[in-house]
């Protein structure tokens, strides 16, 4: 009888936990994309929103909407209330820096964020997990993020206060190392930014000594929002307006000819419709073969359409088409000294499939290999 009671009690508890999870909206992310700038909230339970489901993401989302920014939160996790318009995130309760680092490359390749909001290290302190080595682990994690998504802006926050005096002392020591880490990345040309989150909250903003109250989370939201607004492009522009159309000049606008094929980068049928694939075709000087590189790394055609990797793909064979310019990483390209053109978001090269030279062959991205079908000249 005693054994049966224990089993029955455990079963009731399990059902209750499942029911609570459903009520809280936890679980694997469903797609809520609005086509905006992809932002990954990354971290532990403070990103997930323990105690206040959705956490700082609620206030941040509301500020973005009020500011008329078009943003798509991304991540493999999903939770929060109805007034949080996009529930996706990459927050993992209880996780330390090393655990995030072990998984981050796969998440980034899948989600391909334009911007990353990183708040991590609290559990290293709470678990007393080689705290002296935590700054080094954070530096390694940042390097992995910037190597995987080199065009992304990475915002690195100091961790928020802790009520326990010993843990707070350890948190302050950890935080003191972060500005130097961030500056070292900036000095090496990385798009990394410091967010002083610790000073924005006090222990009075904590509901349990670790996690913020609703008001504390909103203070975090305000800090993230101010940081994002200070870095152009990290959340696009108000109203979803793309970067201004550059004025074409003879020196900046030209055809782009394939070395292997002798044919030009061409928008099929002179179409201006979003999703029209790009191909190679006999060079003819028409407007659908005139490409303008911009300071944002775009390749524009017709003045307002950008060379775009379809669906933000990163896999070999992902198609290339034109789309309204929107500032996302799948519309950024880099001309290399060997004549190749790299899709920055995918870190792969503009490629003519199977070394073809025929008119009408549709282009793709592929792992860079230096072959003639991946080399181009501006003519």
N, C-alpha and C positions, 0 to 999 in steps of 0.2 A: 504493500500500500504506500509506504514511504517513497519507494522508487517511482511508482506511478505518479504520485503527486509532484515529484521533482520534474518528471518528464512533461507533465501537463503544464506546470508553471513555465518551464522553458519554452514550450510550444506557444503559449499565450504571449510570452515576451517577444518571440520571433515575429508573430503575426503583428503585434503592436509596432515593432520597429519597421516592418515593411509598410504598414499603413502610414506611420509617421513620415517615412521617406517619400511616399506618394504625395502626402499633403504638403511636404516641404518643397516638392518639385525637384528632388535630386535625381541623378541618373545620367545616362549617356546623352551627349548633346544631339539635338535635332537641328536641322538646318534652319536658321532664321536670317539668312543673308538678305540684306537690302542693297547689295551691290556697292556698299561704301568702302571706305578705307579699312583694311583688316587690322584690328587691334587685339592682341593676345594679353589678357590679364593673367599673370604667371606667378605662382607661389604656393603657399600652404593654406591653412584654414582661414587666414585673414583675407586671402583672395577669394576663397570659397564663400566666406560670409558666415562662419560659425557664430551662433547666438543670434545673428540677424541675417537670415538667408539672403544672399545677393550682396551683402556687405557694401563696400565702397562703390561697387559697380552700379548700384541704384542711383546714387547721387551723381556719379559721373555720367551715366546715360542721360539723366534728366538735363544736366548742364549742356551736354552735346546737342540734344534736341532743341533746347532753348537757344543755343548758339547757331542753329541751322547747319550743323555739321552732319554729314552722312557717313556713319561709321558702322562697321560690322564687327562685333565682338566674336572672337574665334577661340576654339579649344575643344577638347574631347569631353569636357564635363559640362553640366547643365543644371542650374538651380536658380531660385529667386522668385519674387512675387510678380504679379501681373504688371505693376507699374515699372518693372524693369523690362524694357522693350526687347532686349536681346540677352538671353540667359546663358550663352556659351562662355566658357572660361577654362583656364588650365590651373585651377587651384586644388591642392591635394592636402587635406588635413593630416597633420602629423609628420609631413615629409620634411626632410633636411635638404641641404644644398646638394649633397652627393646623390640623393635619390632623384631630384629634379634633373641633375646633370646626366644621369644614366639613361634618361628617357627623352631628353629635350630634342635631340636631332631628329628623331622620328616624328615627334609632334610638329616641329617646324616644317619638315618636308611635306607633311600632310596639310597643314593649315596655311603655310606660306604667309605669315603676318607681315604687314608693312611696318607695324609698331609693336613693341613688346614693353609691358609694364611689369617690372620684376621687383617683388618684395619677398625676400627669402633670407633665412638665417635664424629666425625665432626658435625653431625646433632644435637647431644645433645648440643653442643656449639652454633651452628647457631640458634637453636630454643630456646636457654636459658632454656633448660628443666632440671631443678634441677641439675645444673652442678656439684654442690658439691657432689651429690650422684652418679655421673657417674663412678668414680673408683669402687665403690661397685657393680654397675650393671655390669661393665666389669668383675670383679672377679667372679660374679655369672655365667655369660655367659661362661667364660672359664671352670668353674667347670662342667657346663652342657655338654660342648663339650667333656671334658676328661672322663666324666662318660658314655657318649653315645658311644664314639669310643676310649676306653682306650689305644689302641695300636697306635693311630695316634700321629704324631708329630704336635704340634700346635705352629705356629709362630705368635707372637703378636707384631704388629707394633705400635709405637707411631704415632699419627696422624700428617699429613704434616702441614706446616705453613698456616696461613690465613692472608690476607692483612689488614683487619680491626684490628686496634690496640687493641681494647677492646676484640674482639674475640680471637685474637692471645694470649693475656694474659691469657684468660681462657683455651685456648688449651695447653699452657705451664704448667699451674697448673695441668691440667688433665694428661698430659704426665709425669709429675714429679712423679706421683703415680704409673705408670705402671711398672717400674723396680722392685719395692717392691712386687707388686702383682705377677709378674712372678716368682720372687725368692721364694715366699711363696709356689707356686705350685711345683717348682723344689724341695724344701725341703720336700714336702710331697710325692715325688716320681713320679710326673707327668711329661710327656714329653712335656714341654712348654719352648719356647725359645723367647727371646727378640730381636726385630729388631728395631734399632734406625732409623726410617724413617724421622723424623722431621729434623734432621741435614743434610740430603742428598739434600734437596730442599731449595730454598729461595722464597720470594714472587715474584722475577723476573721469576720464573718458572711457575707462575700461569697465566692462560689465562683470568680469570674473577674474580680473588681474592680468589677463592675457589678451582677450578679444575686446574690440571696441563696442560701445553702445551704438545705437542708431546715430546719435549725434557725433560720436567719435568716427564712425565710418564716413559720415558726411564731410568731416574735416579732411579725411584722407582723399575723398572725391575731389574736394576743392583744390588740394595740393596737386593731384594728378592733372586736373584740368588746366591749372595755371602752367604747369610744366609743358603739357602738350601744346598749348597755345604759343609758347615761347619758341617752338621749333617748327618753322614753316614746313608744311607738307606732311607732318606726322599724323594729322587728322584731316588732311585735305584743306579745303577752304569753305567758309560759310556758304550754305546753299548748294554745296556740292559743285561749285564752279571750278572747272579745270584751270590749270595755269594759263596765263594769257597767251593768245596765239602770237608766235613770233612773226616779225615782219620778214618775209623771205628776201634774201639778197642773192646775187649771183654766186657769191663765195660760199654761202651756207646751204643753198638748195641745189640738189643735183640728182642725177640718176645714180643707181647703185648696180654695178654690173658684176655678175658671177664670173670668177676666174675660170672655173671649169667649163661652164656652159657658153660664155660669151653673151649671155642674154641678161636682161635687166629685171630687177625687182619690180613687180607689176601687180596692181590691184585688178583682179579679173573683171573684164567687161566695163572698165571705167566706172564701176559701181561705187557709191558712197554709203551703201547700206551696212550697218553694223553686222559683223560676222562674215563679211565677204572675204574669202580666202585670198592669200597673197601667193603669187606664182612667179615663174620666170617666163619672159616673153621677149621677142625681138625688141631691141632698144629703138624707141620711136620719138622720144622727147615729149610725149603727152603728159597731161597733169597727173595721171595715175601712176607715173613712173618718177615723179619729182618728190624727193624726200628731204625734209628739213630736220637736222638734229637740233635739239634745244638744250639749254643748260640743265634741264631736269633729267636729261638722259633719254628723252623721247625721240622717236623717229616719226615725224608728222607728214601726212599727205593731205592734200586739199586744204591745209591750214588748220583743220580742227579734228582730224581723225589720226589715231596713233597705231603704229605697228604693235600688235598685242598677241600674247600667247594665250590661246583659247582656254577659258575656264581656269586660269592661273596654273596651268599644267606645269609639272616639273619633270615628267617622264620622257624618255627618248620617244620621238614620234609625235609629241604633242603638236597640234596644228597651229599655224600662225595666220592671223587674219587682221582686219582693221576694226577699230572700235572707238567710240567717243573717248577723247583723252580724259583720264581721271586721276592721274598721279600715282597709280598703284605700281607695285614692283614688276608686274608682268608686262608693263609698258616701258620698261627701262632697258636700254641697250648700251653696249660699250664697244667702240671700234678699237681693235687690238692691232699691234704693230705687225703681226703676221697676216693681216687682211681679214681675219675672222671677226665676226660680230657676235658678242655674247649677250644672251638674254639674262640680265642680272638676277632676276627673281629665281630663275631655275639654274643659273650657272651652267648653261649649255649653249651651244652655238647654232646660229641660223644655218640651215642645212638643206641642200637639194637632195631629195631621197634617191638612193641607189646611183649616185653620180650621173643622173640623167641630164641630158642637154636639150630635151624636146620642149617646144612651146607648150605652155599650159600645165607644166608639172607644179603641183602645189607644194609649198615649202613647209618645213617643220623645224623643231629644235632637236638637237642630238648631242651626245657627249662629244666635246671638242677633241678633234684628232689631227688637225692641221692639213687635212686633205683639200684638194682643189675645190671640191663641192661645198666647202665651208669657207672659202676665201672670196672676198669681194673688193671691188675698187669703185671709188666715186668718180663719175665721168661727167 
